[in-house]
Amino acid sequence: MTTSKRLAGRKVARFQRNITKRGSVESSAKKGNEYPVGPILLGFFVFVVVGSSLFQIIRTATSKSMA
């Protein structure tokens, strides 16, 4: 056998071994139910949204011009 045929044979054998592994994913690779945002950042976002909406409601309720 020449060098190129041996090299090709190794590549084919490696490819054939990978065919049986195709599509099987390790269960440890799945992260499950972890959130992409931390709880502190999520709480801050809720605080800002709710706070600004309350501020807007109070400001419109206390405005003197009822247009």
All heavy atoms as TSV, in Angstrom:
chain	resi	resn	atom	element	x	y	z
A	1	MET	N	N	0.833	-1.179	0.000
A	1	MET	CA	C	0.000	0.000	0.000
A	1	MET	C	C	0.875	1.238	0.000
A	1	MET	O	O	1.845	1.317	0.717
A	1	MET	CB	C	-0.850	0.047	1.274
A	1	MET	CG	C	-2.170	-0.587	1.161
A	1	MET	SD	S	-3.096	-0.183	2.646
A	1	MET	CE	C	-4.671	-0.534	2.068
A	2	THR	N	N	0.446	2.208	-0.723
A	2	THR	CA	C	1.182	3.464	-0.701
A	2	THR	C	C	0.703	4.323	0.467
A	2	THR	O	O	-0.293	4.021	1.115
A	2	THR	CB	C	0.956	4.228	-2.024
A	2	THR	OG1	O	-0.426	4.524	-2.136
A	2	THR	CG2	C	1.416	3.413	-3.210
A	3	THR	N	N	1.423	5.382	0.711
A	3	THR	CA	C	1.119	6.239	1.855
A	3	THR	C	C	-0.257	6.870	1.717
A	3	THR	O	O	-1.009	6.946	2.686
A	3	THR	CB	C	2.186	7.336	1.986
A	3	THR	OG1	O	3.463	6.717	2.021
A	3	THR	CG2	C	1.983	8.155	3.218
A	4	SER	N	N	-0.607	7.305	0.509
A	4	SER	CA	C	-1.897	7.974	0.328
A	4	SER	C	C	-3.058	7.000	0.544
A	4	SER	O	O	-4.095	7.383	1.080
A	4	SER	CB	C	-1.986	8.607	-1.058
A	4	SER	OG	O	-1.874	7.603	-2.046
A	5	LYS	N	N	-2.880	5.726	0.151
A	5	LYS	CA	C	-3.948	4.750	0.363
A	5	LYS	C	C	-4.102	4.435	1.846
A	5	LYS	O	O	-5.222	4.265	2.335
A	5	LYS	CB	C	-3.674	3.467	-0.418
A	5	LYS	CG	C	-3.898	3.616	-1.897
A	5	LYS	CD	C	-3.729	2.296	-2.602
A	5	LYS	CE	C	-3.957	2.448	-4.087
A	5	LYS	NZ	N	-3.831	1.177	-4.790
A	6	ARG	N	N	-2.993	4.371	2.582
A	6	ARG	CA	C	-3.081	4.134	4.023
A	6	ARG	C	C	-3.757	5.306	4.722
A	6	ARG	O	O	-4.592	5.124	5.606
A	6	ARG	CB	C	-1.684	3.921	4.616
A	6	ARG	CG	C	-1.235	2.482	4.548
A	6	ARG	CD	C	0.034	2.335	5.295
A	6	ARG	NE	N	1.090	2.916	4.439
A	6	ARG	CZ	C	2.329	3.080	4.774
A	6	ARG	NH1	N	2.730	2.756	5.978
A	6	ARG	NH2	N	3.203	3.578	3.949
A	7	LEU	N	N	-3.381	6.503	4.318
A	7	LEU	CA	C	-3.972	7.688	4.908
A	7	LEU	C	C	-5.468	7.750	4.596
A	7	LEU	O	O	-6.280	8.057	5.472
A	7	LEU	CB	C	-3.270	8.938	4.377
A	7	LEU	CG	C	-3.618	10.257	5.028
A	7	LEU	CD1	C	-3.262	10.225	6.512
A	7	LEU	CD2	C	-2.887	11.384	4.341
A	8	ALA	N	N	-5.821	7.428	3.375
A	8	ALA	CA	C	-7.232	7.414	2.995
A	8	ALA	C	C	-7.978	6.337	3.764
A	8	ALA	O	O	-9.115	6.544	4.187
A	8	ALA	CB	C	-7.371	7.191	1.492
A	9	GLY	N	N	-7.353	5.193	3.968
A	9	GLY	CA	C	-7.989	4.122	4.738
A	9	GLY	C	C	-8.248	4.539	6.182
A	9	GLY	O	O	-9.292	4.221	6.761
A	10	ARG	N	N	-7.315	5.257	6.789
A	10	ARG	CA	C	-7.505	5.744	8.152
A	10	ARG	C	C	-8.649	6.758	8.232
A	10	ARG	O	O	-9.461	6.733	9.156
A	10	ARG	CB	C	-6.228	6.402	8.670
A	10	ARG	CG	C	-5.198	5.429	9.112
A	10	ARG	CD	C	-4.079	6.165	9.813
A	10	ARG	NE	N	-2.819	5.471	9.559
A	10	ARG	CZ	C	-1.645	6.034	9.510
A	10	ARG	NH1	N	-1.529	7.331	9.701
A	10	ARG	NH2	N	-0.564	5.332	9.288
A	11	LYS	N	N	-8.697	7.636	7.252
A	11	LYS	CA	C	-9.761	8.634	7.230
A	11	LYS	C	C	-11.126	7.979	7.061
A	11	LYS	O	O	-12.099	8.359	7.716
A	11	LYS	CB	C	-9.527	9.646	6.113
A	11	LYS	CG	C	-8.426	10.624	6.410
A	11	LYS	CD	C	-8.301	11.647	5.305
A	11	LYS	CE	C	-7.195	12.634	5.609
A	11	LYS	NZ	N	-7.080	13.649	4.563
A	12	VAL	N	N	-11.205	6.982	6.216
A	12	VAL	CA	C	-12.466	6.277	6.003
A	12	VAL	C	C	-12.881	5.549	7.279
A	12	VAL	O	O	-14.050	5.568	7.673
A	12	VAL	CB	C	-12.354	5.316	4.798
A	12	VAL	CG1	C	-13.533	4.366	4.754
A	12	VAL	CG2	C	-12.265	6.104	3.508
A	13	ALA	N	N	-11.917	4.908	7.943
A	13	ALA	CA	C	-12.233	4.188	9.177
A	13	ALA	C	C	-12.715	5.158	10.262
A	13	ALA	O	O	-13.679	4.870	10.976
A	13	ALA	CB	C	-11.010	3.427	9.662
A	14	ARG	N	N	-12.080	6.300	10.378
A	14	ARG	CA	C	-12.495	7.291	11.362
A	14	ARG	C	C	-13.893	7.819	11.036
A	14	ARG	O	O	-14.738	7.994	11.913
A	14	ARG	CB	C	-11.497	8.443	11.376
A	14	ARG	CG	C	-11.659	9.330	12.581
A	14	ARG	CD	C	-10.615	10.418	12.682
A	14	ARG	NE	N	-9.326	10.061	12.126
A	14	ARG	CZ	C	-8.517	10.897	11.493
A	14	ARG	NH1	N	-8.865	12.158	11.350
A	14	ARG	NH2	N	-7.364	10.506	11.018
A	15	PHE	N	N	-14.169	8.033	9.758
A	15	PHE	CA	C	-15.478	8.498	9.333
A	15	PHE	C	C	-16.553	7.453	9.632
A	15	PHE	O	O	-17.636	7.780	10.095
A	15	PHE	CB	C	-15.449	8.820	7.836
A	15	PHE	CG	C	-16.758	9.286	7.290
A	15	PHE	CD1	C	-17.221	10.567	7.552
A	15	PHE	CD2	C	-17.538	8.446	6.514
A	15	PHE	CE1	C	-18.422	10.993	7.048
A	15	PHE	CE2	C	-18.744	8.875	6.006
A	15	PHE	CZ	C	-19.188	10.151	6.271
A	16	GLN	N	N	-16.245	6.189	9.390
A	16	GLN	CA	C	-17.206	5.117	9.643
A	16	GLN	C	C	-17.518	5.006	11.138
A	16	GLN	O	O	-18.652	4.723	11.519
A	16	GLN	CB	C	-16.669	3.784	9.122
A	16	GLN	CG	C	-16.583	3.706	7.611
A	16	GLN	CD	C	-17.939	3.815	6.939
A	16	GLN	OE1	O	-18.953	3.452	7.494
A	16	GLN	NE2	N	-17.935	4.365	5.726
A	17	ARG	N	N	-16.537	5.219	12.008
A	17	ARG	CA	C	-16.789	5.178	13.450
A	17	ARG	C	C	-17.678	6.340	13.883
A	17	ARG	O	O	-18.523	6.197	14.765
A	17	ARG	CB	C	-15.482	5.230	14.235
A	17	ARG	CG	C	-14.829	3.865	14.354
A	17	ARG	CD	C	-13.618	3.961	15.217
A	17	ARG	NE	N	-12.541	4.473	14.344
A	17	ARG	CZ	C	-11.539	5.233	14.723
A	17	ARG	NH1	N	-11.420	5.582	15.971
A	17	ARG	NH2	N	-10.629	5.656	13.879
A	18	ASN	N	N	-17.511	7.513	13.263
A	18	ASN	CA	C	-18.311	8.674	13.623
A	18	ASN	C	C	-19.752	8.568	13.145
A	18	ASN	O	O	-20.627	9.233	13.684
A	18	ASN	CB	C	-17.692	9.959	13.066
A	18	ASN	CG	C	-16.472	10.370	13.843
A	18	ASN	OD1	O	-16.294	9.973	14.986
A	18	ASN	ND2	N	-15.625	11.164	13.211
A	19	ILE	N	N	-20.001	7.741	12.141
A	19	ILE	CA	C	-21.365	7.593	11.621
A	19	ILE	C	C	-22.286	7.035	12.691
A	19	ILE	O	O	-23.424	7.455	12.822
A	19	ILE	CB	C	-21.353	6.675	10.387
A	19	ILE	CG1	C	-20.652	7.368	9.261
A	19	ILE	CG2	C	-22.738	6.230	10.019
A	19	ILE	CD1	C	-21.413	7.595	8.023
A	20	THR	N	N	-21.803	6.102	13.485
A	20	THR	CA	C	-22.660	5.505	14.508
A	20	THR	C	C	-22.918	6.479	15.651
A	20	THR	O	O	-23.911	6.346	16.365
A	20	THR	CB	C	-22.021	4.231	15.081
A	20	THR	OG1	O	-20.737	4.556	15.627
A	20	THR	CG2	C	-21.857	3.184	13.992
A	21	LYS	N	N	-22.062	7.471	15.841
A	21	LYS	CA	C	-22.222	8.442	16.917
A	21	LYS	C	C	-23.078	9.636	16.508
A	21	LYS	O	O	-23.439	10.440	17.340
A	21	LYS	CB	C	-20.861	8.959	17.374
A	21	LYS	CG	C	-19.981	7.901	17.977
A	21	LYS	CD	C	-18.652	8.507	18.344
A	21	LYS	CE	C	-17.688	7.447	18.826
A	21	LYS	NZ	N	-16.372	8.021	19.097
A	22	ARG	N	N	-23.398	9.757	15.257
A	22	ARG	CA	C	-24.098	10.937	14.765
A	22	ARG	C	C	-25.497	11.029	15.366
A	22	ARG	O	O	-26.237	10.060	15.395
A	22	ARG	CB	C	-24.202	10.865	13.246
A	22	ARG	CG	C	-24.650	12.150	12.626
A	22	ARG	CD	C	-24.508	12.117	11.151
A	22	ARG	NE	N	-23.089	12.122	10.803
A	22	ARG	CZ	C	-22.632	11.873	9.600
A	22	ARG	NH1	N	-23.455	11.569	8.635
A	22	ARG	NH2	N	-21.348	11.916	9.352
A	23	GLY	N	N	-25.850	12.191	15.866
A	23	GLY	CA	C	-27.171	12.432	16.421
A	23	GLY	C	C	-27.302	12.153	17.898
A	23	GLY	O	O	-28.291	12.519	18.515
A	24	SER	N	N	-26.328	11.509	18.501
A	24	SER	CA	C	-26.426	11.249	19.934
A	24	SER	C	C	-25.700	12.355	20.688
A	24	SER	O	O	-24.523	12.594	20.499
A	24	SER	CB	C	-25.811	9.892	20.277
A	24	SER	OG	O	-24.450	9.868	19.922
A	25	VAL	N	N	-26.456	13.044	21.541
A	25	VAL	CA	C	-25.918	14.164	22.299
A	25	VAL	C	C	-25.874	13.757	23.765
A	25	VAL	O	O	-26.805	13.144	24.282
A	25	VAL	CB	C	-26.811	15.410	22.125
A	25	VAL	CG1	C	-26.279	16.573	22.933
A	25	VAL	CG2	C	-26.897	15.776	20.667
A	26	GLU	N	N	-24.791	14.109	24.430
A	26	GLU	CA	C	-24.673	13.786	25.845
A	26	GLU	C	C	-25.703	14.571	26.642
A	26	GLU	O	O	-26.004	15.714	26.327
A	26	GLU	CB	C	-23.273	14.138	26.349
A	26	GLU	CG	C	-22.182	13.324	25.705
A	26	GLU	CD	C	-20.817	13.747	26.202
A	26	GLU	OE1	O	-20.761	14.472	27.214
A	26	GLU	OE2	O	-19.829	13.360	25.590
A	27	SER	N	N	-26.230	13.967	27.675
A	27	SER	CA	C	-27.244	14.638	28.478
A	27	SER	C	C	-26.647	15.772	29.301
A	27	SER	O	O	-27.349	16.686	29.698
A	27	SER	CB	C	-27.938	13.639	29.403
A	27	SER	OG	O	-26.998	13.065	30.282
A	28	SER	N	N	-25.356	15.735	29.577
A	28	SER	CA	C	-24.725	16.798	30.350
A	28	SER	C	C	-24.573	18.071	29.520
A	28	SER	O	O	-24.356	19.141	30.074
A	28	SER	CB	C	-23.363	16.346	30.869
A	28	SER	OG	O	-22.499	16.083	29.780
A	29	ALA	N	N	-24.687	17.978	28.211
A	29	ALA	CA	C	-24.552	19.155	27.368
A	29	ALA	C	C	-25.790	20.044	27.457
A	29	ALA	O	O	-25.718	21.240	27.215
A	29	ALA	CB	C	-24.322	18.746	25.917
A	30	LYS	N	N	-26.930	19.482	27.827
A	30	LYS	CA	C	-28.144	20.272	27.945
A	30	LYS	C	C	-28.151	20.981	29.289
A	30	LYS	O	O	-27.913	20.373	30.321
A	30	LYS	CB	C	-29.373	19.377	27.819
A	30	LYS	CG	C	-29.485	18.734	26.455
A	30	LYS	CD	C	-30.692	17.847	26.374
A	30	LYS	CE	C	-30.756	17.181	25.013
A	30	LYS	NZ	N	-31.889	16.288	24.907
A	31	LYS	N	N	-28.443	22.281	29.266
A	31	LYS	CA	C	-28.358	23.069	30.489
A	31	LYS	C	C	-29.618	22.969	31.339
A	31	LYS	O	O	-29.601	23.284	32.501
A	31	LYS	CB	C	-28.065	24.519	30.155
A	31	LYS	CG	C	-26.676	24.710	29.607
A	31	LYS	CD	C	-26.320	26.149	29.520
A	31	LYS	CE	C	-24.889	26.266	29.043
A	31	LYS	NZ	N	-24.396	27.601	29.098
A	32	GLY	N	N	-30.717	22.608	30.759
A	32	GLY	CA	C	-31.932	22.474	31.545
A	32	GLY	C	C	-32.664	23.795	31.686
A	32	GLY	O	O	-32.894	24.491	30.719
A	33	ASN	N	N	-33.015	24.150	32.910
A	33	ASN	CA	C	-33.862	25.315	33.119
A	33	ASN	C	C	-33.096	26.516	33.678
A	33	ASN	O	O	-33.632	27.273	34.465
A	33	ASN	CB	C	-35.014	24.951	34.057
A	33	ASN	CG	C	-34.521	24.447	35.393
A	33	ASN	OD1	O	-33.328	24.322	35.618
A	33	ASN	ND2	N	-35.434	24.159	36.292
A	34	GLU	N	N	-31.882	26.701	33.284
A	34	GLU	CA	C	-31.136	27.874	33.712
A	34	GLU	C	C	-31.589	29.084	32.906
A	34	GLU	O	O	-31.866	29.001	31.725
A	34	GLU	CB	C	-29.638	27.670	33.515
A	34	GLU	CG	C	-29.046	26.686	34.494
A	34	GLU	CD	C	-27.536	26.646	34.395
A	34	GLU	OE1	O	-26.948	27.626	33.922
A	34	GLU	OE2	O	-26.971	25.637	34.796
A	35	TYR	N	N	-31.689	30.222	33.586
A	35	TYR	CA	C	-32.145	31.440	32.935
A	35	TYR	C	C	-30.960	32.170	32.308
A	35	TYR	O	O	-29.877	32.213	32.872
A	35	TYR	CB	C	-32.824	32.348	33.953
A	35	TYR	CG	C	-34.039	31.723	34.583
A	35	TYR	CD1	C	-34.034	31.335	35.911
A	35	TYR	CD2	C	-35.192	31.519	33.835
A	35	TYR	CE1	C	-35.147	30.761	36.484
A	35	TYR	CE2	C	-36.307	30.941	34.401
A	35	TYR	CZ	C	-36.280	30.562	35.726
A	35	TYR	OH	O	-37.376	29.996	36.283
A	36	PRO	N	N	-31.164	32.797	31.151
A	36	PRO	CA	C	-30.064	33.545	30.541
A	36	PRO	C	C	-29.767	34.846	31.273
A	36	PRO	O	O	-28.726	35.441	31.072
A	36	PRO	CB	C	-30.549	33.805	29.118
A	36	PRO	CG	C	-32.024	33.727	29.198
A	36	PRO	CD	C	-32.335	32.747	30.294
A	37	VAL	N	N	-30.699	35.301	32.121
A	37	VAL	CA	C	-30.523	36.541	32.876
A	37	VAL	C	C	-30.560	36.196	34.357
A	37	VAL	O	O	-31.369	35.390	34.800
A	37	VAL	CB	C	-31.657	37.530	32.536
A	37	VAL	CG1	C	-31.501	38.822	33.318
A	37	VAL	CG2	C	-31.684	37.818	31.055
A	38	GLY	N	N	-29.694	36.813	35.124
A	38	GLY	CA	C	-29.648	36.560	36.555
A	38	GLY	C	C	-30.867	37.119	37.278
A	38	GLY	O	O	-31.556	38.016	36.779
A	39	PRO	N	N	-31.158	36.604	38.464
A	39	PRO	CA	C	-32.344	37.067	39.193
A	39	PRO	C	C	-32.244	38.520	39.646
A	39	PRO	O	O	-33.258	39.218	39.722
A	39	PRO	CB	C	-32.418	36.123	40.388
A	39	PRO	CG	C	-31.064	35.546	40.527
A	39	PRO	CD	C	-30.462	35.542	39.170
A	40	ILE	N	N	-31.048	39.008	39.911
A	40	ILE	CA	C	-30.887	40.410	40.333
A	40	ILE	C	C	-31.218	41.349	39.170
A	40	ILE	O	O	-31.941	42.337	39.333
A	40	ILE	CB	C	-29.459	40.650	40.858
A	40	ILE	CG1	C	-29.244	39.841	42.134
A	40	ILE	CG2	C	-29.208	42.133	41.092
A	40	ILE	CD1	C	-27.831	39.872	42.647
A	41	LEU	N	N	-30.714	41.021	37.988
A	41	LEU	CA	C	-30.997	41.850	36.819
A	41	LEU	C	C	-32.472	41.791	36.456
A	41	LEU	O	O	-33.071	42.812	36.077
A	41	LEU	CB	C	-30.138	41.395	35.640
A	41	LEU	CG	C	-30.189	42.258	34.393
A	41	LEU	CD1	C	-29.670	43.658	34.700
A	41	LEU	CD2	C	-29.361	41.633	33.297
A	42	LEU	N	N	-33.080	40.637	36.585
A	42	LEU	CA	C	-34.506	40.504	36.309
A	42	LEU	C	C	-35.325	41.319	37.308
A	42	LEU	O	O	-36.279	42.008	36.922
A	42	LEU	CB	C	-34.906	39.025	36.364
A	42	LEU	CG	C	-36.330	38.685	35.960
A	42	LEU	CD1	C	-36.559	39.056	34.507
A	42	LEU	CD2	C	-36.585	37.210	36.182
A	43	GLY	N	N	-34.961	41.275	38.582
A	43	GLY	CA	C	-35.645	42.074	39.590
A	43	GLY	C	C	-35.499	43.559	39.338
A	43	GLY	O	O	-36.455	44.334	39.501
A	44	PHE	N	N	-34.311	43.989	38.938
A	44	PHE	CA	C	-34.084	45.397	38.625
A	44	PHE	C	C	-34.942	45.834	37.439
A	44	PHE	O	O	-35.538	46.919	37.450
A	44	PHE	CB	C	-32.602	45.637	38.320
A	44	PHE	CG	C	-32.287	47.042	37.937
A	44	PHE	CD1	C	-32.304	48.056	38.882
A	44	PHE	CD2	C	-31.980	47.360	36.626
A	44	PHE	CE1	C	-32.025	49.366	38.525
A	44	PHE	CE2	C	-31.691	48.660	36.263
A	44	PHE	CZ	C	-31.720	49.670	37.212
A	45	PHE	N	N	-35.043	45.002	36.426
A	45	PHE	CA	C	-35.859	45.313	35.250
A	45	PHE	C	C	-37.330	45.451	35.638
A	45	PHE	O	O	-38.004	46.396	35.223
A	45	PHE	CB	C	-35.675	44.225	34.189
A	45	PHE	CG	C	-36.473	44.456	32.943
A	45	PHE	CD1	C	-36.140	45.457	32.058
A	45	PHE	CD2	C	-37.586	43.667	32.676
A	45	PHE	CE1	C	-36.881	45.679	30.911
A	45	PHE	CE2	C	-38.334	43.876	31.537
A	45	PHE	CZ	C	-37.983	44.883	30.655
A	46	VAL	N	N	-37.837	44.540	36.458
A	46	VAL	CA	C	-39.228	44.612	36.907
A	46	VAL	C	C	-39.431	45.872	37.747
A	46	VAL	O	O	-40.446	46.562	37.617
A	46	VAL	CB	C	-39.619	43.334	37.686
A	46	VAL	CG1	C	-40.949	43.495	38.385
A	46	VAL	CG2	C	-39.645	42.138	36.752
A	47	PHE	N	N	-38.484	46.192	38.612
A	47	PHE	CA	C	-38.568	47.399	39.438
A	47	PHE	C	C	-38.658	48.657	38.571
A	47	PHE	O	O	-39.472	49.551	38.830
A	47	PHE	CB	C	-37.358	47.474	40.370
A	47	PHE	CG	C	-37.238	48.758	41.122
A	47	PHE	CD1	C	-38.075	49.024	42.190
A	47	PHE	CD2	C	-36.295	49.702	40.747
A	47	PHE	CE1	C	-37.966	50.215	42.886
A	47	PHE	CE2	C	-36.182	50.891	41.435
A	47	PHE	CZ	C	-37.021	51.143	42.507
A	48	VAL	N	N	-37.842	48.728	37.542
A	48	VAL	CA	C	-37.839	49.906	36.673
A	48	VAL	C	C	-39.142	50.009	35.895
A	48	VAL	O	O	-39.748	51.081	35.803
A	48	VAL	CB	C	-36.621	49.872	35.720
A	48	VAL	CG1	C	-36.742	50.911	34.626
A	48	VAL	CG2	C	-35.337	50.073	36.501
A	49	VAL	N	N	-39.618	48.897	35.359
A	49	VAL	CA	C	-40.842	48.932	34.553
A	49	VAL	C	C	-42.053	49.273	35.414
A	49	VAL	O	O	-42.851	50.150	35.076
A	49	VAL	CB	C	-41.042	47.579	33.822
A	49	VAL	CG1	C	-42.412	47.499	33.189
A	49	VAL	CG2	C	-39.963	47.385	32.769
A	50	VAL	N	N	-42.198	48.578	36.537
A	50	VAL	CA	C	-43.344	48.828	37.410
A	50	VAL	C	C	-43.247	50.221	38.026
A	50	VAL	O	O	-44.247	50.951	38.107
A	50	VAL	CB	C	-43.445	47.729	38.499
A	50	VAL	CG1	C	-44.489	48.072	39.531
A	50	VAL	CG2	C	-43.745	46.388	37.861
A	51	GLY	N	N	-42.063	50.613	38.449
A	51	GLY	CA	C	-41.886	51.933	39.040
A	51	GLY	C	C	-42.195	53.047	38.067
A	51	GLY	O	O	-42.851	54.037	38.417
A	52	SER	N	N	-41.754	52.911	36.841
A	52	SER	CA	C	-42.028	53.972	35.864
A	52	SER	C	C	-43.508	54.025	35.509
A	52	SER	O	O	-44.058	55.107	35.305
A	52	SER	CB	C	-41.187	53.759	34.601
A	52	SER	OG	O	-41.582	52.571	33.957
A	53	SER	N	N	-44.155	52.890	35.454
A	53	SER	CA	C	-45.598	52.920	35.159
A	53	SER	C	C	-46.374	53.532	36.320
A	53	SER	O	O	-47.313	54.298	36.103
A	53	SER	CB	C	-46.115	51.517	34.844
A	53	SER	OG	O	-45.982	50.697	35.982
A	54	LEU	N	N	-46.003	53.218	37.564
A	54	LEU	CA	C	-46.661	53.843	38.712
A	54	LEU	C	C	-46.407	55.347	38.738
A	54	LEU	O	O	-47.315	56.138	39.035
A	54	LEU	CB	C	-46.179	53.203	40.009
A	54	LEU	CG	C	-46.707	51.807	40.308
A	54	LEU	CD1	C	-46.056	51.253	41.572
A	54	LEU	CD2	C	-48.209	51.826	40.452
A	55	PHE	N	N	-45.186	55.734	38.462
A	55	PHE	CA	C	-44.845	57.157	38.416
A	55	PHE	C	C	-45.682	57.878	37.364
A	55	PHE	O	O	-46.181	58.982	37.598
A	55	PHE	CB	C	-43.354	57.326	38.131
A	55	PHE	CG	C	-42.900	58.748	38.121
A	55	PHE	CD1	C	-42.805	59.471	39.298
A	55	PHE	CD2	C	-42.563	59.372	36.931
A	55	PHE	CE1	C	-42.381	60.788	39.287
A	55	PHE	CE2	C	-42.146	60.681	36.905
A	55	PHE	CZ	C	-42.053	61.394	38.087
A	56	GLN	N	N	-45.859	57.270	36.212
A	56	GLN	CA	C	-46.652	57.869	35.140
A	56	GLN	C	C	-48.120	57.981	35.544
A	56	GLN	O	O	-48.764	59.000	35.286
A	56	GLN	CB	C	-46.526	57.024	33.860
A	56	GLN	CG	C	-47.243	57.599	32.665
A	56	GLN	CD	C	-46.576	58.859	32.153
A	56	GLN	OE1	O	-45.375	59.027	32.297
A	56	GLN	NE2	N	-47.349	59.740	31.568
A	57	ILE	N	N	-48.661	56.963	36.214
A	57	ILE	CA	C	-50.060	57.000	36.661
A	57	ILE	C	C	-50.252	58.114	37.687
A	57	ILE	O	O	-51.221	58.883	37.622
A	57	ILE	CB	C	-50.470	55.628	37.232
A	57	ILE	CG1	C	-50.557	54.599	36.111
A	57	ILE	CG2	C	-51.789	55.713	37.984
A	57	ILE	CD1	C	-50.711	53.174	36.583
A	58	ILE	N	N	-49.331	58.218	38.632
A	58	ILE	CA	C	-49.430	59.259	39.657
A	58	ILE	C	C	-49.296	60.638	39.038
A	58	ILE	O	O	-50.022	61.583	39.388
A	58	ILE	CB	C	-48.375	59.026	40.754
A	58	ILE	CG1	C	-48.719	57.765	41.547
A	58	ILE	CG2	C	-48.261	60.233	41.672
A	58	ILE	CD1	C	-47.623	57.310	42.495
A	59	ARG	N	N	-48.396	60.779	38.085
A	59	ARG	CA	C	-48.194	62.075	37.452
A	59	ARG	C	C	-49.410	62.511	36.642
A	59	ARG	O	O	-49.797	63.670	36.674
A	59	ARG	CB	C	-46.965	62.028	36.544
A	59	ARG	CG	C	-46.493	63.389	36.112
A	59	ARG	CD	C	-45.172	63.322	35.469
A	59	ARG	NE	N	-45.373	62.836	34.094
A	59	ARG	CZ	C	-44.420	62.802	33.176
A	59	ARG	NH1	N	-43.198	63.175	33.486
A	59	ARG	NH2	N	-44.658	62.364	31.966
A	60	THR	N	N	-50.042	61.588	35.933
A	60	THR	CA	C	-51.233	61.953	35.157
A	60	THR	C	C	-52.422	62.190	36.072
A	60	THR	O	O	-53.301	63.001	35.753
A	60	THR	CB	C	-51.582	60.875	34.130
A	60	THR	OG1	O	-51.726	59.627	34.782
A	60	THR	CG2	C	-50.524	60.790	33.063
A	61	ALA	N	N	-52.489	61.519	37.216
A	61	ALA	CA	C	-53.608	61.716	38.135
A	61	ALA	C	C	-53.515	63.060	38.852
A	61	ALA	O	O	-54.534	63.668	39.190
A	61	ALA	CB	C	-53.657	60.577	39.144
A	62	THR	N	N	-52.318	63.520	39.093
A	62	THR	CA	C	-52.148	64.773	39.826
A	62	THR	C	C	-51.945	65.985	38.921
A	62	THR	O	O	-51.755	67.093	39.431
A	62	THR	CB	C	-50.942	64.677	40.785
A	62	THR	OG1	O	-49.774	64.378	40.024
A	62	THR	CG2	C	-51.185	63.625	41.833
A	63	SER	N	N	-51.981	65.785	37.629
A	63	SER	CA	C	-51.803	66.934	36.741
A	63	SER	C	C	-53.030	67.842	36.814
A	63	SER	O	O	-54.157	67.363	36.956
A	63	SER	CB	C	-51.561	66.473	35.293
A	63	SER	OG	O	-52.708	65.829	34.799
A	64	LYS	N	N	-52.822	69.140	36.718
A	64	LYS	CA	C	-53.894	70.099	36.908
A	64	LYS	C	C	-54.715	70.284	35.640
A	64	LYS	O	O	-55.900	70.597	35.715
A	64	LYS	CB	C	-53.312	71.432	37.384
A	64	LYS	CG	C	-52.719	71.328	38.750
A	64	LYS	CD	C	-52.219	72.651	39.234
A	64	LYS	CE	C	-51.651	72.455	40.634
A	64	LYS	NZ	N	-51.093	73.684	41.176
A	65	SER	N	N	-54.110	70.122	34.494
A	65	SER	CA	C	-54.866	70.328	33.264
A	65	SER	C	C	-55.486	69.015	32.827
A	65	SER	O	O	-54.816	68.062	32.485
A	65	SER	CB	C	-53.945	70.879	32.163
A	65	SER	OG	O	-52.966	69.924	31.850
A	66	MET	N	N	-56.787	68.966	32.808
A	66	MET	CA	C	-57.504	67.769	32.374
A	66	MET	C	C	-57.951	67.992	30.928
A	66	MET	O	O	-59.073	68.400	30.667
A	66	MET	CB	C	-58.719	67.510	33.274
A	66	MET	CG	C	-58.339	67.283	34.705
A	66	MET	SD	S	-57.388	65.785	34.890
A	66	MET	CE	C	-58.577	64.775	35.672
A	67	ALA	N	N	-57.108	67.730	29.985
A	67	ALA	CA	C	-57.393	68.006	28.586
A	67	ALA	C	C	-58.065	66.871	27.904
A	67	ALA	O	O	-58.137	65.787	28.131
A	67	ALA	CB	C	-56.126	68.350	27.847
